[in-house]
Amino acid sequence: MQSVLASSPARARHAARKLAAANASHQTLTLDAGDGIRLQGVLSAPQNHLSDALVLLLHGWEGSAESSYIRAAAARLLQEGHRVFRLNFRDHGDTHHLNQGIFHSGRIAEVVAATSDLLARLEVQRLAVAGWSLGGNFALRLGLAARAARLPLTAIAAICPAIDPARTMETMEAGLPLYLRYFEHKWRRSLAKKRKLFPERHDFDDTVLKLRMRPLTRYFAEHHTDYGSLENYFDAYNIAGERLSALPVTADILMAADDPIVPVADFHAIAHLPSLRVELAEYGGHCGFLLDWQMNGYAEHWLAARFATLLQNPPPS
């Protein structure tokens, strides 16, 4: 119920109302992500904003900067006084036209480059990043890349992050068909849109688009990435084991024991790392964490609490 209601029209209306009431300015920006790649997102700032900090929000797979959970979180953070940027990954939101190549989960380098461009434009001195599901995976990998990219990262928060992609695929295949069909439908629609925009670049036919999730992922891993195989592709964005021990700052992770997509065993397997602060809720589904029938969410309060120090004056250099 949590997982389904989190994507319901009622939750969408709640998030839209909260964001509209935040008394903030909103501006769409197109960012340089290197090698001619462009990513787009929405910069939101509360009235009379003076902080040198920014919160970067990363949506999940086939979500967007306008997803309910992103809007609800942005509204709460704006209300607290934060400046927020809601980034669209490649081919998410209405951005399929910006790049010829197809999105895949290994494209962390362009997210890091787009973040660098954004911070330079806005003269950001302190950065916090939060992500949901696959966006949580991206947020944690952005953390791993922060030192090399010289990003002024001070806080990371991930909600139901995808940890081991191969196990996530197995969990969806073994669970209720509802979740797998939901993502299959949205991905097929995205791929069809991409093919229509760039027919000379993408010649896959409808037979390919009718494949189920695993063979469809295998096809694109083998034909539209440099990984060569499904196994190599999954490994490219796997953050299980000791990988997160190299984070430059401590990351907060919120997970639900009843998540139907990310197995809770993956969460337990990394909870011992000193680079992580973990919170496990008994209920919450996948990125749900709804508190009541008014569609208020716990995750937005959780984020605001973890990013509160950003509103303080930065320490003297």
C-alpha positions as CSV (number, residue, x, y, z in Angstrom):
1,M,0.0,0.0,0.0
2,Q,2.8,2.4,0.8
3,S,4.5,1.8,-2.5
4,V,1.4,2.2,-4.5
5,L,0.1,5.3,-2.7
6,A,3.4,7.0,-3.1
7,S,2.8,7.1,-6.8
8,S,-0.9,7.9,-6.6
9,P,-2.7,11.0,-7.9
10,A,-3.5,11.9,-4.2
11,R,0.2,12.1,-3.4
12,A,0.9,14.0,-6.6
13,R,-1.7,16.6,-5.7
14,H,-0.4,16.9,-2.2
15,A,3.2,17.5,-3.4
16,A,2.0,20.0,-6.0
17,R,0.1,22.0,-3.4
18,K,3.1,22.0,-1.0
19,L,5.5,23.1,-3.7
20,A,3.1,25.9,-4.8
21,A,2.8,27.1,-1.2
22,A,6.6,27.2,-0.7
23,N,6.8,30.9,-1.8
24,A,9.9,30.2,-4.0
25,S,11.2,31.1,-7.4
26,H,11.7,28.3,-10.0
27,Q,14.0,28.4,-13.0
28,T,14.8,25.6,-15.5
29,L,18.5,25.3,-16.3
30,T,20.3,23.3,-19.0
31,L,23.7,22.1,-17.8
32,D,26.9,21.2,-19.6
33,A,27.7,17.6,-18.7
34,G,30.8,17.3,-20.9
35,D,31.3,15.8,-24.4
36,G,28.3,17.7,-25.8
37,I,25.9,16.1,-23.2
38,R,23.2,18.3,-21.7
39,L,21.2,17.6,-18.6
40,Q,18.3,19.7,-17.4
41,G,16.7,20.5,-14.1
42,V,14.9,23.0,-12.0
43,L,16.5,25.5,-9.6
44,S,14.3,26.6,-6.7
45,A,15.1,29.2,-4.2
46,P,13.2,30.7,-1.2
47,Q,12.6,34.4,-1.0
48,N,15.6,36.4,0.2
49,H,17.9,33.4,0.0
50,L,21.5,34.2,1.2
51,S,23.1,30.8,1.8
52,D,26.1,29.6,-0.2
53,A,24.7,26.0,0.1
54,L,22.6,23.9,-2.3
55,V,20.7,20.7,-2.0
56,L,20.7,18.5,-5.2
57,L,17.8,16.1,-5.5
58,L,18.0,13.0,-7.7
59,H,14.9,11.0,-8.7
60,G,14.5,7.3,-9.3
61,W,14.5,5.4,-12.5
62,E,11.7,6.6,-14.9
63,G,10.9,9.3,-12.4
64,S,11.7,13.0,-12.9
65,A,12.2,16.4,-11.3
66,E,8.4,16.6,-11.1
67,S,7.9,13.2,-9.3
68,S,5.8,13.5,-6.2
69,Y,8.5,12.5,-3.7
70,I,10.9,15.0,-5.3
71,R,8.4,17.8,-5.2
72,A,7.4,17.0,-1.6
73,A,11.0,17.0,-0.5
74,A,11.8,20.2,-2.4
75,A,8.8,21.9,-0.8
76,R,9.9,21.0,2.7
77,L,13.5,22.0,2.1
78,L,12.4,25.3,0.6
79,Q,10.2,25.9,3.6
80,E,13.2,25.4,5.8
81,G,15.2,27.9,3.8
82,H,17.3,25.7,1.5
83,R,18.1,26.4,-2.1
84,V,17.2,23.3,-4.2
85,F,18.1,21.9,-7.6
86,R,15.9,19.0,-9.0
87,L,18.0,17.3,-11.7
88,N,16.6,15.2,-14.5
89,F,18.7,12.3,-15.5
90,R,19.2,11.8,-19.3
91,D,15.9,10.8,-21.0
92,H,13.8,11.6,-17.9
93,G,11.2,14.2,-17.6
94,D,10.7,15.9,-21.0
95,T,14.5,15.8,-21.9
96,H,14.8,12.9,-24.4
97,H,15.6,15.4,-27.1
98,L,18.7,16.8,-25.4
99,N,21.0,13.8,-26.2
100,Q,21.1,11.1,-28.8
101,G,22.5,8.3,-26.6
102,I,20.1,6.4,-24.4
103,F,20.2,6.6,-20.6
104,H,21.7,3.8,-18.6
105,S,22.6,3.5,-14.9
106,G,26.3,3.6,-15.5
107,R,26.2,7.3,-16.6
108,I,27.5,8.7,-13.3
109,A,30.2,10.8,-15.0
110,E,27.7,13.1,-16.7
111,V,25.8,13.6,-13.5
112,V,29.1,14.6,-11.8
113,A,30.0,16.9,-14.6
114,A,26.6,18.6,-14.7
115,T,26.8,19.1,-10.9
116,S,30.2,20.8,-11.3
117,D,28.8,23.1,-14.0
118,L,25.8,23.9,-11.7
119,L,28.0,24.7,-8.7
120,A,30.3,26.9,-10.7
121,R,27.4,28.9,-12.1
122,L,25.8,29.4,-8.7
123,E,29.0,29.8,-6.8
124,V,28.0,27.1,-4.4
125,Q,30.4,26.5,-1.5
126,R,28.6,23.6,0.2
127,L,26.6,20.8,-1.4
128,A,24.2,18.2,-0.1
129,V,22.8,15.5,-2.3
130,A,19.7,13.3,-1.8
131,G,18.4,10.5,-4.0
132,W,15.6,8.0,-4.1
133,S,15.9,4.4,-5.3
134,L,18.2,4.5,-8.4
135,G,18.7,8.2,-7.5
136,G,19.9,7.1,-4.1
137,N,22.5,4.9,-5.8
138,F,23.6,7.8,-8.0
139,A,23.8,10.1,-4.9
140,L,26.1,7.6,-3.2
141,R,28.3,7.2,-6.3
142,L,28.4,11.0,-6.7
143,G,29.8,10.9,-3.1
144,L,32.5,8.4,-4.2
145,A,33.4,10.7,-7.1
146,A,33.3,14.0,-5.1
147,R,36.9,14.3,-4.1
148,A,38.3,13.7,-7.6
149,A,35.7,16.2,-9.1
150,R,36.4,18.7,-6.3
151,L,32.8,18.9,-5.3
152,P,32.3,20.7,-1.9
153,L,30.1,17.8,-0.7
154,T,29.1,18.0,3.0
155,A,26.1,15.7,3.2
156,I,24.6,12.7,1.5
157,A,21.1,11.1,2.0
158,A,19.7,8.1,0.2
159,I,16.2,6.8,0.5
160,C,15.7,3.1,-0.5
161,P,18.8,3.2,-2.6
162,A,19.4,0.4,-5.2
163,I,22.5,-1.4,-3.8
164,D,23.1,-4.6,-5.7
165,P,21.3,-4.3,-9.1
166,A,21.4,-8.1,-9.8
167,R,19.7,-8.8,-6.6
168,T,17.2,-6.0,-7.1
169,M,16.3,-7.6,-10.5
170,E,15.8,-11.0,-8.9
171,T,13.6,-9.5,-6.1
172,M,11.3,-7.8,-8.6
173,E,11.1,-11.0,-10.7
174,A,10.2,-13.1,-7.6
175,G,7.7,-10.5,-6.2
176,L,4.3,-9.2,-7.2
177,P,4.2,-8.7,-11.0
178,L,2.8,-5.2,-10.4
179,Y,6.2,-3.6,-9.9
180,L,8.0,-5.2,-12.8
181,R,5.1,-4.4,-15.2
182,Y,5.1,-0.8,-13.9
183,F,8.8,-0.2,-14.8
184,E,8.5,-2.2,-18.0
185,H,5.7,0.0,-19.2
186,K,7.5,3.2,-18.4
187,W,10.8,2.1,-19.9
188,R,9.2,0.9,-23.1
189,R,7.4,4.2,-23.5
190,S,10.7,6.1,-22.9
191,L,12.6,4.0,-25.4
192,A,9.9,4.4,-28.1
193,K,10.1,8.2,-27.6
194,K,13.8,8.1,-28.0
195,R,13.6,6.0,-31.2
196,K,11.1,8.5,-32.7
197,L,13.4,11.4,-31.9
198,F,16.5,9.8,-33.3
199,P,15.5,7.1,-35.8
200,E,18.8,7.2,-37.6
201,R,20.6,6.3,-34.3
202,H,18.2,3.8,-32.8
203,D,16.8,1.1,-35.0
204,F,15.5,-1.4,-32.4
205,D,12.1,-2.7,-33.4
206,D,8.9,-3.4,-31.5
207,T,10.0,-7.0,-31.0
208,V,12.8,-5.7,-28.8
209,L,10.4,-3.3,-26.9
210,K,8.1,-6.2,-26.1
211,L,10.9,-8.1,-24.3
212,R,10.4,-8.6,-20.5
213,M,12.7,-6.7,-18.1
214,R,15.7,-9.0,-17.9
215,P,16.1,-9.7,-21.7
216,L,15.3,-6.1,-22.5
217,T,18.0,-4.9,-20.0
218,R,20.4,-7.5,-21.5
219,Y,19.7,-6.3,-25.0
220,F,20.5,-2.7,-24.2
221,A,23.5,-3.6,-22.0
222,E,25.0,-5.5,-25.0
223,H,24.0,-3.1,-27.8
224,H,23.8,0.4,-26.2
225,T,26.6,0.4,-23.6
226,D,30.3,-0.4,-23.5
227,Y,29.9,-3.0,-20.8
228,G,29.3,-5.9,-23.2
229,S,27.2,-8.0,-20.9
230,L,24.3,-7.8,-18.4
231,E,26.6,-8.9,-15.6
232,N,29.2,-6.2,-16.4
233,Y,26.5,-3.6,-16.6
234,F,25.1,-4.5,-13.2
235,D,28.6,-4.5,-11.7
236,A,29.1,-0.9,-13.0
237,Y,26.7,0.5,-10.6
238,N,26.8,-2.0,-7.8
239,I,27.6,-0.3,-4.5
240,A,27.5,-3.5,-2.3
241,G,30.4,-4.9,-0.3
242,E,32.9,-2.4,0.9
243,R,32.6,0.1,-2.0
244,L,30.9,2.8,0.1
245,S,33.7,2.7,2.7
246,A,35.5,5.3,0.5
247,L,32.8,8.0,0.9
248,P,34.4,11.3,1.9
249,V,31.5,12.2,4.3
250,T,29.1,10.1,6.3
251,A,26.0,9.2,4.4
252,D,22.5,8.7,5.8
253,I,20.4,5.9,4.4
254,L,16.7,5.4,5.1
255,M,15.3,2.0,4.2
256,A,12.1,0.0,4.9
257,A,12.1,-3.6,6.0
258,D,9.1,-4.2,3.7
259,D,10.6,-2.7,0.6
260,P,9.3,-4.9,-2.3
261,I,12.1,-3.8,-4.7
262,V,15.3,-3.4,-2.8
263,P,15.9,-6.4,-0.6
264,V,16.4,-5.5,3.1
265,A,19.3,-8.0,3.2
266,D,21.3,-5.7,1.0
267,F,20.8,-3.0,3.5
268,H,21.9,-5.2,6.4
269,A,25.0,-6.2,4.5
270,I,26.3,-2.6,4.4
271,A,25.0,-1.2,7.6
272,H,28.2,-2.0,9.5
273,L,30.3,0.5,7.4
274,P,31.5,3.4,9.4
275,S,30.8,5.7,6.5
276,L,27.1,5.1,6.8
277,R,24.3,6.1,9.3
278,V,21.4,3.8,8.7
279,E,17.8,3.9,9.7
280,L,15.5,1.0,9.1
281,A,11.7,1.5,9.3
282,E,9.5,-1.5,9.8
283,Y,7.1,-0.1,7.1
284,G,7.4,2.3,4.2
285,G,7.4,0.2,1.1
286,H,9.6,1.4,-1.7
287,C,10.1,5.2,-1.3
288,G,6.7,5.5,0.4
289,F,7.0,6.3,4.1
290,L,3.6,8.0,4.2
291,L,2.5,9.2,7.6
292,D,-1.3,9.6,7.1
293,W,-4.1,9.7,4.6
294,Q,-3.3,13.4,3.8
295,M,-0.2,12.0,2.0
296,N,2.3,13.7,4.3
297,G,5.6,11.8,4.1
298,Y,8.2,11.0,6.7
299,A,11.1,11.1,4.2
300,E,10.8,14.9,3.7
301,H,11.0,15.5,7.4
302,W,14.0,13.1,7.7
303,L,15.8,14.9,4.9
304,A,15.2,18.3,6.5
305,A,16.6,17.1,9.8
306,R,19.8,15.8,8.2
307,F,20.4,18.9,6.1
308,A,19.7,21.4,8.8
309,T,23.3,22.2,9.4
310,L,23.6,23.6,5.9
311,L,21.5,26.6,7.0
312,Q,24.2,27.5,9.6
313,N,27.0,29.8,8.7
314,P,29.9,27.8,7.2
315,P,32.9,27.3,9.4
316,P,35.8,29.8,8.9
317,S,38.3,28.7,6.3
